[in-house]
C-alpha cells in the first residue's frame, strides 16, 4: 500500500526509517498531472532501488507567469492511483505553506547555465527550481533522483546544484518519452485543444528533419530553416530555437565547437508552452 506523506516531518521520518533499515531510495520529483513519461522514471527508480518515493508539488516560485501557474493541470486522485498501479512506495504531497512556511529567500547563481534559453525567457525560473529541489532532497534524503531529459536545461542546473553544494544524491538522467506520433510527453499537453494536439507533433517532425539537414549544412542555415518551418504552421508561435553545446548549453556558430550539439526549441500553441530538444550532431569518437 502506498504511503501518502503530506508534511515534511512525515517525509523525513519515512526517509530515516528507510535509511536505518539499509534500503536504497529512488526519488522522482514531479508537479503532478502524471503521464507515462513520469511513470518511466518511477519504473527506473524501482528497478535500481529498494524504495521509490514520488513528490507531487506545483512549485509556485518557479513560475514567472501567474497565468501559467493558475492553469497548470492538477489531478491528484488520478496521480495517486497511477502511482499505486506502478508500485510506488510513497508519495510526498506537501502544501505551499508546508514547503514555504516563510518566503523563500535563497538565491543561486549557476553562471551561464541559468542565463541562456529558458533562463533568458523565464527570469527567476531556475532559482525557483533550485530552491525546491534542494529542499526536497534535504527532506526525502534519496540515494538517487530521476529527471527526464525533456527539461534538459533543468537537468543541467540540478546536476550543477548537486555538484556545487556536494549534495549526497546521484542524479540520473532519463530519455524523453514520446507519444506514438512523436510529441514529447508533458503535463501541459492535456491543456491542448483537439485541433492543436493534432498539430503539436510537427515540432518533433521539424527537429528530426533539422538533424538530417545538419549533416551537410551550417549552423545558421539549420536555425533559419527550423524557425521558418515552425512559423509556417498555423497556430505555432516559436519563442526560440537554439543550437548549443550539450555540455555547456552555450550557443555555437560552428559544428566543431562542441563534442555533442543539441537543438532546443520552445513553441507556443493555443496558449500552451511546449518544449523539446534533439541531438543534432556528434563528433565521431576517436579510434
C-alpha positions in Angstrom: 0.0 0.0 0.0 1.3 3.4 -0.9 2.1 5.9 1.9 0.8 9.4 1.5 3.0 11.9 3.2 1.8 15.5 3.5 4.2 17.0 6.0 8.0 17.5 6.0 8.1 15.6 9.3 6.3 12.6 7.8 8.6 12.5 4.8 11.7 12.9 6.9 10.5 10.1 9.2 9.9 7.8 6.2 13.4 8.6 4.9 15.0 8.0 8.2 13.3 4.6 8.6 14.4 3.6 5.1 18.0 4.5 5.7 18.0 2.9 9.1 16.9 -0.4 7.6 19.6 -0.1 4.9 17.3 0.5 2.0 18.3 2.4 -1.1 15.7 5.1 -2.1 15.0 6.4 -5.5 13.2 9.7 -5.8 11.1 11.2 -8.6 10.2 14.9 -8.1 7.1 16.0 -10.1 4.5 18.7 -10.3 1.8 16.1 -10.7 -0.6 15.6 -13.7 1.4 12.4 -14.2 1.8 10.7 -17.6 3.8 7.8 -19.0 7.0 9.9 -19.0 6.8 10.2 -15.3 6.0 6.6 -14.9 9.1 5.6 -16.9 11.1 7.5 -14.2 9.2 5.6 -11.5 9.9 2.3 -13.2 13.6 3.1 -13.4 13.7 4.1 -9.8 12.0 0.9 -8.8 14.5 -1.2 -10.8 17.6 0.5 -9.3 16.5 0.9 -5.7 14.6 -0.8 -2.8 12.1 2.0 -2.5 10.6 4.7 -4.8 9.2 8.0 -3.5 7.5 10.5 -5.8 6.8 14.1 -4.8 3.8 16.0 -6.2 4.1 19.7 -5.7 3.3 22.5 -8.0 6.1 24.9 -7.1 4.8 28.5 -7.3 8.2 30.1 -7.1 9.4 28.6 -10.4 6.5 30.2 -12.4 7.4 33.6 -13.7 3.9 33.7 -15.4 1.0 33.7 -12.8 -1.5 32.6 -15.5 0.7 29.6 -16.3 0.7 28.7 -12.6 -3.1 29.1 -12.3 -3.7 26.9 -15.4 -1.2 24.2 -14.6 -3.2 20.9 -14.6 -3.8 19.3 -11.2 -5.1 15.7 -11.0 -4.1 14.4 -7.5 -6.5 11.5 -7.2 -5.6 10.2 -10.6 -1.9 10.7 -9.9 -2.1 8.6 -6.7 -3.9 5.8 -8.5 -1.3 5.8 -11.2 1.5 5.6 -8.6 -0.3 2.7 -6.8 -0.6 0.8 -10.1 3.1 1.5 -10.8 4.2 0.0 -7.4 5.5 3.3 -5.9 6.1 3.1 -2.1 5.3 6.6 -1.0 4.1 10.0 -2.4 5.0 13.3 -0.8 2.3 15.9 -1.4 3.1 19.0 0.7 1.1 22.2 0.6 2.8 25.5 -0.3 2.6 26.5 3.3 4.4 23.3 4.3 7.3 23.8 1.8 7.5 27.6 2.4 6.4 28.4 5.9 8.4 31.7 5.3 9.0 33.3 2.0 12.0 31.6 0.2 15.0 33.9 0.2 17.7 31.6 -1.1 19.4 32.8 -4.3 21.5 30.7 -6.6 23.9 31.6 -9.4 24.8 28.9 -11.9 26.9 31.0 -14.1 25.8 31.0 -17.7 23.7 27.8 -17.2 20.7 29.7 -15.8 21.1 32.7 -18.1 20.6 31.2 -21.6 17.5 29.8 -23.3 14.9 29.1 -20.5 16.8 31.3 -18.1 16.6 34.2 -20.5 12.9 33.8 -21.3 11.8 32.8 -17.8 13.5 35.1 -15.3 13.8 33.5 -11.8 12.6 30.2 -13.0 15.7 28.2 -12.3 16.2 29.8 -8.9 12.8 28.6 -8.0 13.7 25.1 -9.3 17.0 25.0 -7.3 15.2 26.1 -4.1 12.5 23.5 -4.3 14.8 20.6 -5.5 17.3 21.3 -2.7 14.6 21.4 -0.1 13.1 18.2 -1.4 16.5 16.4 -1.4 17.0 17.5 2.2 13.6 16.3 3.3 13.4 13.0 1.4 17.2 12.2 1.5 17.2 9.9 -1.6 20.2 8.0 -2.8 19.2 8.6 -6.4 16.9 11.2 -8.1 15.5 10.7 -11.6 14.8 13.5 -14.1 13.7 13.4 -17.7 15.8 14.9 -20.5 12.9 16.8 -22.0 13.8 19.5 -19.4 17.4 19.3 -20.5 18.5 22.7 -19.1 16.8 22.0 -15.8 18.7 18.7 -15.6 22.0 20.6 -16.1 21.0 23.1 -13.4 20.2 20.3 -10.9 23.5 18.5 -11.7 25.3 21.7 -11.0 23.4 22.3 -7.8 24.3 18.8 -6.5 28.0 19.3 -7.5 28.3 22.8 -6.2 26.8 22.1 -2.8 28.0 18.5 -2.6 24.5 17.1 -2.0 24.6 13.4 -1.3 22.4 12.3 -4.2 23.1 10.7 -7.6 21.2 12.5 -10.4 20.0 10.0 -13.0 19.0 11.4 -16.5 16.3 9.5 -18.3 15.4 9.7 -22.0 12.5 11.7 -23.4 9.3 9.6 -23.6 7.2 10.4 -26.7 3.6 9.8 -27.8 3.2 7.4 -30.7 3.1 10.5 -33.0 6.3 11.9 -31.6 5.1 14.6 -29.3 7.2 14.8 -26.2 5.1 13.8 -23.2 4.2 16.7 -21.0 1.6 17.5 -18.3 0.9 20.6 -20.4 -0.3 18.5 -23.3 -3.6 17.9 -21.6 -4.3 21.7 -22.0 -4.1 21.4 -25.8 -7.4 21.5 -27.8 -8.0 18.6 -30.1 -7.1 20.7 -33.1 -3.8 21.9 -31.5 -3.0 18.5 -30.3 -3.1 17.2 -33.9 -0.6 19.9 -34.9 1.8 19.6 -32.0 3.7 16.6 -33.4 5.0 18.9 -36.1 7.6 20.2 -33.6 9.4 16.8 -33.4 9.0 16.2 -37.1 10.8 19.5 -37.8 13.5 18.7 -35.2 14.1 15.3 -36.9 14.3 17.0 -40.3 16.8 19.5 -38.9 19.0 16.7 -37.7 19.2 15.5 -41.3 19.8 19.0 -42.7 22.6 19.4 -40.1 24.6 16.7 -41.8 25.6 18.9 -44.7 24.5 22.5 -43.8 26.0 25.1 -41.5 24.5 26.1 -38.1 23.0 29.3 -39.3 21.2 27.6 -42.2 19.7 25.0 -39.9 18.5 27.6 -37.4 16.9 29.7 -40.2 15.2 26.6 -41.7 13.7 25.4 -38.3 12.3 28.9 -37.4 10.9 29.3 -40.9 9.3 25.9 -40.8 7.8 26.4 -37.3 6.3 29.8 -38.3 4.7 28.3 -41.4 2.4 26.1 -39.3 -0.9 27.7 -38.4 -1.0 28.5 -34.6 2.7 27.9 -33.9 4.5 30.8 -32.2 8.1 29.8 -31.8 9.7 31.5 -28.7 13.2 30.3 -29.6 15.2 27.7 -31.4 18.8 27.5 -30.2 21.7 25.3 -31.3 24.0 24.8 -28.4 26.7 22.6 -26.8 25.1 19.6 -25.0 27.6 20.1 -22.2 27.9 23.9 -21.7 24.5 24.8 -23.2 26.2 27.8 -24.8 25.1 28.6 -28.3 27.5 27.7 -31.1 28.2 29.1 -34.5 30.1 26.1 -36.0 29.5 22.4 -35.5 33.1 21.7 -34.4 32.7 23.9 -31.3 31.2 21.1 -29.3 31.6 17.3 -29.0 27.8 17.0 -29.0 25.4 19.6 -30.4 21.8 19.9 -29.4 18.8 21.7 -30.8 16.5 23.3 -28.2 13.0 24.6 -29.0 10.1 26.3 -27.4 6.8 26.8 -29.2 3.6 28.4 -28.0 0.4 26.7 -29.3 -3.0 27.8 -28.2 -1.6 29.5 -25.2 0.3 26.4 -24.1 4.1 26.4 -24.0 5.7 23.3 -25.4 9.4 22.4 -25.2 11.5 19.8 -26.9 15.1 19.0 -27.8 17.1 16.7 -30.1 20.7 15.8 -30.6 21.8 17.3 -33.9 25.4 16.3 -34.4 28.1 14.4 -32.5 31.8 14.3 -33.2 33.0 10.8 -34.2 34.8 9.1 -31.4 38.5 8.7 -31.9 39.7 5.2 -32.5 
